[in-house]
Amino acid sequence: MQKSKLFILAVVGLSLVANTLPGAFSSSTSSLSGTNVDLEYVYTDDGDTVTDVSTEASSNDNNAFEAFDTTDAETQYLYLGSEDAFEEVLFLVERGVEIDEDQDPELTWEYNDGDDWKDLDLDTDEVDTFEDEGTLSIDFDAPSDWDQSEFEDEEAYWIRGTMEGELDAGVLIDQISAVAYNLSVTVTDENGNYLSSLDDDNFRLYDTNDDTLYGWTNEGKGEYTFAINTEDDDTFMLVVDVEDFEEYGIQVTDFDQEIQSYKIQLTPQTGCNSPFLDLDYHWAQTAVELLYCRGIVEGDTTSYGINKGVTRAEFIKMAMMNADINTSKYENKDVPFGDVDEDEWYYEYVAAAYSLDVIDEDDQYYPEGEITRVEALTLLVRLSGMEGDETSTRFSDVKASAWYAATVRLATDYEVVEGYPDNTFQPDRKLSRAEAAVMINNAYNAWYQD
């Protein structure tokens, strides 16, 4: 069984203070004001009755429930279940247990392999009594034979804390919540090589709400995943700072149950600085700055217009320059387009594209019209000279019978273009200047760089 990455956090009683983390990440032991993944199942068992306390455990509302709450039973249990495997549990205890010298209660942890309960080997911070108030934690490596099992008619990955011995009073817990690894970033250099040896000093988290980082992992091949506690509408900035590269940041919001994945291409510190002031920490920042330093986009103003549309004339110029086509020799070539005047600045680029069979013959070219995603992609693929026969794609809105299906598939295979989080490509959507920069820079990395 392959373990999924999920932190389970049991918390009570205190308010979360918003923090800005200007340096390396560290694990927080503060209570939670909210989480992005609920722990599905929480049960207590006093030896006679199993009680579902999942609702009481789902929010930090001072509606505490009591675990290990009787002295009548010799053995009592706290069951934690999730549809995904997990590796850490935090407990913020509102009221701990009082233990007399004559009492010797023992708390052990077990997991279910699908058939039986087995001892769970904890790594650090072992909770063995619940004697103290405040934050307590356990963490462990998900057992290789851990599997879903049924408890109280619920199929889940289950662990349980088993308390043996007498207690004067039970443990009060107000909230049990889960934080998943909900952000993934893959970091490469300007040539697309993975930066796989980064550590926590290379990342900074700036939060605008009550976000907290509970953990991060190096997955290899330049991929790093982060477990961030956040509400659905929270926004935060993750900054990547690597020596000899320009600092880069991404702004992330709209969290849900699915992990968000980003690719970050770092720009070398070359002394080439763009004049654009509207790029800071934008997801297209690196691509725009690389294009500026290569002379593909100009910087007459301090604004790149990152969210504006791109005209067909603008895009064809950038695409031709990106492919290092000498368009000046085409400036006297004839074109069939009635709306492309030879006195216009874009004439030589359109003439070159037509002469090279990159664009089709038609009565009009509509140079001032905004280009669509599929038009732009088709131009880039034709310009590269690449051809593909496979028409199946992962996009729900690109049918294999579509005239552009093979183009989309080929460009996707070469990582020139990606779709949207809803698994669509949206071929007829107007291309933004941000998307244009990323698409053109990806085409350069795929087909033109040395």
N, C-alpha and C positions, 0 to 999 in steps of 0.2 A: 504494500500500500504506500502510495506517495503522500507525504504529509503536506497539507496546505498550511499557509501561513496565517495564523489567527491568534491574536492575543485575547485572553479572557480576563476581564478586570472586574473584581468585586469591590465596590466602593460605597462608603457611607459618609454622611454627616458634615463635610466641610465644603466650603466654597472654593472654586478654582480661580486663582488669580492669573490674569493674562500676563504672559511673559514674552519679551523679545529675546531671542537667543542670538547674540551677535557673534558667538564663537562656535565651538564644537558642540555637537549634540550630547545630551545626557538624558538618562531615563528619569522621568518624573514620578514622584510618589504622591502628588497632589490628588485630591478628589476630583471627580469629573463633574462638569456642568452639563455634559451631554456626550453621546457617542454616536458613531456612525453604523454600528452593527450590534444588534441585540443578541444577548445570550438567550437561546430559545427556551431552555428547560432548566429549572432550578427546583429541587425537591428536598424537603427534610423528612427524616424518618426517626421517630423516637423509640423504635422497637415494636410499637403496636400499630401506629398510623403513619401512612405516607401522606404528606401535605404538599400540594403544589403551591409554591411561593414565587412562581415566575413573574406574576404581575407585580407583586410587592417589590421584587428585585429589579424591575425594569427602569426605575427613575429615581433620581436623588430628591425625594420629597419628604424625608423624615418619617416615612411609613415603614419603619424597621420591622423585620421579622426575626424570630428567635430560632437559632439552631442549637442543637444539643441542649434542649431546654427542660429536661426532666431528670430527676434522680432515681426514677423507678426502673429504668431500663439499664441493663448492663452495657449494651452497645447501641450507639446512635450514629446516624449517617447524615452527611450533606452531599447530595448528588448534583453534579454539574454536567449538562449535556449540550452539545452543539452539533449542527449538521456538518460542520467542518472540523477537522482535527485542529488542535491548538497546543501551545507550548508554554504558556505562562498564565498564572492566575494571581491577581492582586486583591487583597482584602483590606478594606479600610474599616476597622472595627469600631463601632460606636460604643459598645460596652464589652470589655473582655470578661473572662471568667476569673473568679477568685478560687485559688487552690490552697487548701489547708496543707500543713505539713504531713498530715496523715493520709492525704489523698494523693494518688499518683495516676491521674488520667493520661492517656497516651493517644495522640492523634497520628494516624498513618494514612497514606494515600494509595489508592488502587486504581487501575484502569481495567476496562473490560475488552477482551480480545474477540468478542463475538460469541463466546461460549462461557468463559469463566472470568472471575475477578483475579487480577494478579498485582503484585506489588509494583508500585510506580517509583522508579528511581529519580529522586529530585537532584537538580544540579546545585543550586545555591539558595540562600534565604529560606531555609526549610521552616515551615510553620508546623510546630509540633504540639502547641497547647491552646492557641487563641487567648493566652493570658493577658496580653497587652492590648491597649487601645491604639488606634492609629492604623497606619498602612503596614500590612504584612504581605508577603508575596511568596509564591513558589514558582519555580520554572523547571522545565524538564525537556529532554528530547523526546519527541513523539515516538512511542515504541513502534518497532517495525511490524509487529503483529497486531497493533491496535486496529480495531475495525468497528464498524457500526454494530450496535446491539440494541435490543429492545428493553426498555424500562418504562413501566406505566404506559404501555402501548405506544411509546414514542421511539422511533429508530434514530439513533444519534451516536456520536462518539462520547462515551461516558467516562468520567472519573468520579471518585467519591472519597470524601474524607471520613474516616472511621474513628470515632471517639469511644474509647473503652475506659470505664471508671466513673466515679460519681463526681458531680459538680454541684456547687451551691446554687448556681444560676447559669442560664444559657448565654450564648453569644448573640448580640444584636447586630444585624446587618441590614442596611437600608437600601443599597443599590447593588445590583450585579449587572455589569455592562461589558460589552466587547468592543475592542478596537482592532480592525483588520489591517493587514498590509494593503493600503489603498492607493499607493503611489509608486510607480516604477519609472525610473529614468535610465536611459542608455546613453553613455557619454563617449563621444569619439573626438579625435582630433580633426584638423582641417582636411585630412586625406581619408577620413572614414575609418581610421584604425581605432580599435577599442582602447579606452583608458581603463584598465582593469585593476589597477593597484591603488585606487583612491581610498582615503580613510575619512574618519569623521571630521578632521580638520579642513577637508575640502568642501564641506557643505555647511550652509547656514540657513536657519529657518527664521523668517520674519513673519509674525502673525498679526492679523488685524482683529481677531476675535479671541476666543479661548482655546486656541489650538495647542496641543502638546504632542511632542514626539515621544513615543514609547519604545521605539526600537528601529534599527535599520540593519540591512544585511547586504553583503557583497555577493551577488549571484554569479559572478564571472561574466566574461565577454562584455565587459563595460556596463553591465546592468546592476543597478542598485535599487532596492525596494525599501519603502519607509512605511511605518505604522504610525499614522497621525490621527489623533483624536480630534474630531471635528463634527460640527453640525452640518446639515446638508447645504446651508446657505453661507457657510464660512468661506473666507478667502485668505490665502496666505501666499508668501513668496518663498520659494526654495532657490537659494543662490549657490552656484557651483564656482569655486575659486581655486584654480590650479595654477601653480607656478609656470611662468612663461606663456600663459594664455590669458586672453581677456576674460574678466569676470562675466559670468552669464547667469541669468535668473529666469525662472518661470513662475507665472502667477496661476494658481490653481483654485478652482471653485467648483460648485455644483457636484459635490460628492454624492455617491450612491453606493450600493453594495458592491459594485464592480471596481476592480483596480483600474486606475487611470495610468496610461503609459505614454511617455514622451521620449523623443530622441533629441539629444543635445549635441550639437557640433560646435566645439570650441574654436575660437579664432586666435591664432598666434599673436603675440604682442610684437607687431612689426613697426610700430610708429605710424601706421596708417590709421587715422581716426576720422570717422565720418562726421559730418556736421549735423546729422539728424538728431533732434532732441526728443523725438516721439518713439524711440526704439527701446528705451531702457527696460530690460527684463521682459521684453515681448518675445513670444515664441519664435518669431521670424527675425530677431535681431541679428543673429550670427550670419544668416544667409544674406541679409541686406548689406551688412558691413563687408562681407567677402565680395559681393558684387561691386560695391563702391570701390574697394581697393583694387579690383581688377578693371575698373573703368566701365563697367556694364551699366551702372546707374550713376547719375550725376548728383551733385550736392550744391545747387545754387541757393537753396534755402535751408532753414533749420528743420524743416518737416519733410519726411518721406511720404506722408499720407498713407500710413500703413493699412488703413481699413478702406481706402477708396478703391474704386474699380480700375481696371486696366483696359485701355483701348486696344483694338487690334493692331494699330500702327505701333503703339508703344511696345507691345509684347513682341512683335515680329522683329523690331530693332534689337531688343534685349536678347532674343533667341539667336539672331545672326551674329551678334558680337560674342555671345557665349560660346558659339561654335567656331569662332575665329574665322568667319567668312569675310573675305575682302569684297565688300559690296560696292566699292567705288567703281569697279569695272562694269557694273551693271546699270550705272546711272543713265546711260543712253539707250538701254534696251526698251523695247515696246512692251506694254502690258495691255490686256484686254479690258481693264476695269475703267468704266466711264467716270468713276468718282475718285480716281487717283491721278491727280495733276502732277505733271513732271516738275513743277516748281515747288512742290511741297517737300519738307525735310525728310519725309518717310519714303519718297519715291524709290530711291535706290534699294531700300530694304525689301519693299514689295516686289520690285523688279527682280531682285536676286532670288527671292523665294519662288516667284513664278518660273523663272528660268531654270531653277534647280528642281522643279516639280514638287515643291514643298506645299504649295497652295494650288488649288484647282482653278481652271479657267471659268470665269463668270462675267456677267455684265457689270456687276458692282462688287467692290471689296468691303465697303463700309468701314473705312479706316478709323473713323471717330467713334464707332460703336464699341461697346464693352465686349470683350472676348469671353467666351464661356470656358469652363474647365475642360470639356472634351475637345473644343477647338484648339486650345492652347496645347494640350497634351498631344494631339494628332500632329501639330506642327513640329513639336520637339522630336517626336519619334521619327517622323519622315526625315527631318534634318539630320538625324543621327545615322540614317541608312539602315537601321535595325529593322528586322522583320520577324513577325511571330505568327504561328498558326493556331496556337491554343486560344480558345475563346471562352473558356470557363473562368469565372472570377469569384471572389468571395463576397462581392457586392450584391445586395438584394435587388438593386435597381439597374443592374447591367445584365441584360439577357444575352445568352450566347449567340442569339440571332442578330443582335444589334451590329450595325456596320462598324462600330468602334470597339467592339468587345476584345478583339485580338490586340488592339493598341493599348487598351486599359490593362489587359493581362500582362503584356510585355513590360509596360512601364511600372507596374506593380512589382513584377519579379525583379526588376533592376532598382527598386526602391526610389523611383523618381517621384512617385505620388502615393499618397495614402488616402484612405477614405475617412468617413466621419464615425463618431462613436456609435451611431445607430446602425453601423454596417452598410451604409449607403455610400455611393460615389457622387451622386448628384451631378450628372454630366452637363446638364443645361444651366447650372448655377453660374452666375457671373463670377469671374475670377477676381479676387481682391489683390491689391499690390503685395500684401504679405504672402499670400499663397503663390503669387507669381514668382517672387524672389526665391522662395523655398523650392518650387518646382524647377526653376532654371538652375539653381545651384546644385540640386540633386542630379540634374541631367549632366552637368559638368563633371561631377564626381563619378557618375556612372560611365560616361562615354568619352570625355575629352581630356581629363587631366592626365599628366604623364605618369 
